[in-house]
Amino acid sequence: MGKRSYSSEADYVVVGAGSAGCAVAARLAEAGEQVILIEAGGSDKSIMFKRPGMITMIHSDPSLKKRFDWGYYLSPQKHVLNRKLPATRGRVMGGSGSVNGMIFVRGNAENFDSWEAEGNKGWGYADVLKSYKRMEDWQGPASEYRGKGGPIKVLENPHICDAAKTFIAAGADELDVPVNPDYNGASQDGMHVIQENTGRGIRYSTSRGYITEGTLSTLEVQMRGVVSRVVIEQGRATGVEVIEKRGERRVVRARKEVILSAGAFGSPQILMLSGIGPAQHLEEKGIRVIGDLPVGDNLHDHLFVPMTYAVDNSPHRSTAFHFGSGIAKDRFKPGETFMAHSVFEAGAFVHTSLSTGVPDMQFFAIPWSYPPFQDEPVRLRPDKRPSLSVFSTLIRPKSRGTVRLASADPMAAPLIDPNLLSEPDDLKVLVEGIEMLRAVMSNSAIAKHVKEEYEPGPAYSGDKLKDEVLRRVSTVYHPVGSCRMGVDERAVVDPELRVRGIEGLRVADASIMPSIIGGNTNAPSMMIGDMAGAIVLGETL
Ligand SMILES: Cc1cc2nc3c(=O)[nH]c(=O)nc-3n(C[C@H](O)[C@H](O)[C@H](O)COP(=O)(O)OP(=O)(O)OC[C@H]3O[C@@H](n4cnc5c(N)ncnc54)[C@H](O)[C@@H]3O)c2cc1C
């Protein structure tokens, strides 16, 4: 659609076509509402986003990455050697869900029940399960836990190699945990094959599932426009201001509501630019305060530490030639090569000694070598040997930080400070996870295939390992919580996702999570978009 034909008014204006935004916009349009969905990035029709196996390439090549990433970095992290870690965020239709690893995890039932126990009525596991089932098209039959016929195809990675299989067997034996046939089912605990949101060799982001494959005659998608603020008149959101590529500004009016789905960095940034945020901070930036709310507080994220082993049972090599031949084979057998699936093959949810009833540690396994240091704009070259990389992942972080404005300029990157590892227990969990993974990799089910731990290497143990973790730890790109949902004075949105004190304005994305769920955050963000649609439409869930 040409830009000249863009409309300037609809019933609902949704900002951000990411994992949550596409779902909420499509849900409203399906119900016949006129919806305008505004996205800063461009189309996701390229093979780069469609083919799951392209993920490694798009993240390794800075010139490609510039085309879809906001290019943010965290503020220097005080407890992590003052490192400036990358904060990758998709800027394209489908948002981060178009550039992510496609691991499909709903989260532990207890996570949602704890949201509900805090007063967030309607967000307990029994409620969100209905949304999860409605959203998915699971490879198996519909059941108490799984949905069939929804817009997002979900399957177990069918392409798992021997290295991943032996990792699962070794983990189950060494840690005395089950091999779980469905970690999105009755229980999360144990070792597993990864489930992914793909189908027929294609990534199923919400952009694909809900919009490209939907029939939505009342939805208008407007790309390449950055929303700079919400227009608020007499305490009511009546539209948004959009800055076009060449700098010209226009206003898009919402007859009913504005819904912000710009993600855990974008939504708080837009709210603050609109005068809704911590009053003193806004005044310092010269922004007139409309609502004094703790927008941007409670930012938190998962962290992981990659470890890489040379093994003799992985078929892959992290070389340009290996990827090139994968792409070539994919042309002749589309959907049948490793390019058709997530690079993640196996994983686990387990408990460290610090867990309080639910898993606090997640493992991932990929049969490739993984570049150990992530801070460079250009990632270091991975080792060329057949390898298995495994990740110790902190999934119940205690550390909390903030998103703030660097300036009142809407085009300036926000200041993102998750205050990583400010709580000492977070480092303890990561180190314990590494020790657990070392035990797993020494188990007889896999040990005979393991040639060497070369990242970080056995020389790092005890205090030396703790120091090394600070050099290597990376965020998992799962930021949440910066527009927290709740019923208390410090909440930004209420359980119906309405911004407190402002009419006609909601937030629906990962930023509303009161606390991060145990597991990857894409499926929960999709669920939040779907739930938002149901809430706005007044559907009985
Ligand atoms: C590299 C990477 C790998 C990941 N791997 C996984 C994984 O394997 N599994 C998993 O579950 N999760 C994964 N995640 C996390 C997951 O993708 C996110 O949690 C999820 O996509 C968040 O959804 P969202 O709707 O909150 O935000 P997003 O999907 O980020 O959507 C926000 C959208 O808003 C747009 N936007 C922002 N500001 C503006 C503005 N001012 N004007 C207009 N548009 C704007 C953005 O361009 C974007 O399209 C990964 C993330 C990354 C970055």
The ligand as an SDF file (V2000), in Angstrom:
LIG
                    3D

 53 58  0  0  0  0  0  0  0  0999 V2000
   17.6470  -11.9540   19.1960 C   0  0  0  0  0  0  0  0  0  0  0  0
   16.4500  -12.3730   19.9880 C   0  0  0  0  0  0  0  0  0  0  0  0
   16.2280  -13.7290   20.2230 C   0  0  0  0  0  0  0  0  0  0  0  0
   15.1160  -14.1220   20.9650 C   0  0  0  0  0  0  0  0  0  0  0  0
   14.8220  -15.4610   21.0410 N   0  0  0  0  0  0  0  0  0  0  0  0
   13.6330  -15.8410   21.5880 C   0  0  0  0  0  0  0  0  0  0  0  0
   13.2050  -17.1940   21.4890 C   0  0  0  0  0  0  0  0  0  0  0  0
   13.8320  -18.0460   20.8770 O   0  0  0  0  0  0  0  0  0  0  0  0
   12.0190  -17.5160   22.0850 N   0  0  0  0  0  0  0  0  0  0  0  0
   11.2760  -16.6140   22.7710 C   0  0  0  0  0  0  0  0  0  0  0  0
   10.2440  -16.9840   23.3320 O   0  0  0  0  0  0  0  0  0  0  0  0
   11.6520  -15.3150   22.8470 N   0  0  0  0  0  0  0  0  0  0  0  0
   12.7870  -14.9050   22.2360 C   0  0  0  0  0  0  0  0  0  0  0  0
   13.1270  -13.5880   22.2370 N   0  0  0  0  0  0  0  0  0  0  0  0
   12.2550  -12.6290   22.9620 C   0  0  0  0  0  0  0  0  0  0  0  0
   10.9240  -12.3450   22.2570 C   0  0  0  0  0  0  0  0  0  0  0  0
   11.1020  -12.2450   20.8780 O   0  0  0  0  0  0  0  0  0  0  0  0
   10.3130  -11.0610   22.8560 C   0  0  0  0  0  0  0  0  0  0  0  0
   10.1100  -11.2460   24.2410 O   0  0  0  0  0  0  0  0  0  0  0  0
    8.9760  -10.6860   22.2210 C   0  0  0  0  0  0  0  0  0  0  0  0
    9.0880  -10.5960   20.8290 O   0  0  0  0  0  0  0  0  0  0  0  0
    8.5060   -9.3510   22.7970 C   0  0  0  0  0  0  0  0  0  0  0  0
    7.3100   -8.9890   22.1860 O   0  0  0  0  0  0  0  0  0  0  0  0
    6.7500   -7.5140   22.2690 P   0  0  0  0  0  0  0  0  0  0  0  0
    5.4870   -7.5010   21.5010 O   0  0  0  0  0  0  0  0  0  0  0  0
    6.7290   -7.0920   23.6900 O   0  0  0  0  0  0  0  0  0  0  0  0
    7.8490   -6.6020   21.5810 O   0  0  0  0  0  0  0  0  0  0  0  0
    8.4430   -6.6500   20.1000 P   0  0  0  0  0  0  0  0  0  0  0  0
    8.1620   -7.9550   19.4610 O   0  0  0  0  0  0  0  0  0  0  0  0
    9.8520   -6.2010   20.2120 O   0  0  0  0  0  0  0  0  0  0  0  0
    7.5770   -5.5810   19.3190 O   0  0  0  0  0  0  0  0  0  0  0  0
    7.6600   -4.1970   19.4810 C   0  0  0  0  0  0  0  0  0  0  0  0
    7.4180   -3.5630   18.1230 C   0  0  0  0  0  0  0  0  0  0  0  0
    7.1750   -2.1830   18.3000 O   0  0  0  0  0  0  0  0  0  0  0  0
    7.8850   -1.4510   17.3140 C   0  0  0  0  0  0  0  0  0  0  0  0
    8.1290   -0.1170   17.8670 N   0  0  0  0  0  0  0  0  0  0  0  0
    8.8610    0.1940   18.9600 C   0  0  0  0  0  0  0  0  0  0  0  0
    8.8550    1.5340   19.1720 N   0  0  0  0  0  0  0  0  0  0  0  0
    8.0840    2.0540   18.1900 C   0  0  0  0  0  0  0  0  0  0  0  0
    7.6970    3.3700   17.8720 C   0  0  0  0  0  0  0  0  0  0  0  0
    8.0800    4.4330   18.6000 N   0  0  0  0  0  0  0  0  0  0  0  0
    6.9050    3.5880   16.7770 N   0  0  0  0  0  0  0  0  0  0  0  0
    6.4860    2.5300   16.0080 C   0  0  0  0  0  0  0  0  0  0  0  0
    6.8390    1.2510   16.2760 N   0  0  0  0  0  0  0  0  0  0  0  0
    7.6180    1.0060   17.3520 C   0  0  0  0  0  0  0  0  0  0  0  0
    9.1430   -2.2550   17.1000 C   0  0  0  0  0  0  0  0  0  0  0  0
    9.7800   -1.9520   15.8880 O   0  0  0  0  0  0  0  0  0  0  0  0
    8.6120   -3.6850   17.1800 C   0  0  0  0  0  0  0  0  0  0  0  0
    8.1720   -4.1410   15.9270 O   0  0  0  0  0  0  0  0  0  0  0  0
   14.2400  -13.1420   21.5210 C   0  0  0  0  0  0  0  0  0  0  0  0
   14.4640  -11.7900   21.2840 C   0  0  0  0  0  0  0  0  0  0  0  0
   15.5510  -11.4040   20.5110 C   0  0  0  0  0  0  0  0  0  0  0  0
   15.7500   -9.9310   20.2470 C   0  0  0  0  0  0  0  0  0  0  0  0
  1  2  1  0
  2  3  1  0
  2 52  2  0
  3  4  2  0
  4  5  1  0
  4 50  1  0
  5  6  2  0
  6  7  1  0
  6 13  1  0
  7  8  2  0
  7  9  1  0
  9 10  1  0
 10 11  2  0
 10 12  1  0
 12 13  2  0
 13 14  1  0
 14 15  1  0
 14 50  1  0
 15 16  1  0
 16 17  1  0
 16 18  1  0
 18 19  1  0
 18 20  1  0
 20 21  1  0
 20 22  1  0
 22 23  1  0
 23 24  1  0
 24 25  2  0
 24 26  1  0
 24 27  1  0
 27 28  1  0
 28 29  2  0
 28 30  1  0
 28 31  1  0
 31 32  1  0
 32 33  1  0
 33 34  1  0
 33 48  1  0
 34 35  1  0
 35 36  1  0
 35 46  1  0
 36 37  1  0
 36 45  1  0
 37 38  2  0
 38 39  1  0
 39 40  1  0
 39 45  2  0
 40 41  1  0
 40 42  2  0
 42 43  1  0
 43 44  2  0
 44 45  1  0
 46 47  1  0
 46 48  1  0
 48 49  1  0
 50 51  2  0
 51 52  1  0
 52 53  1  0
M  END
$$$$
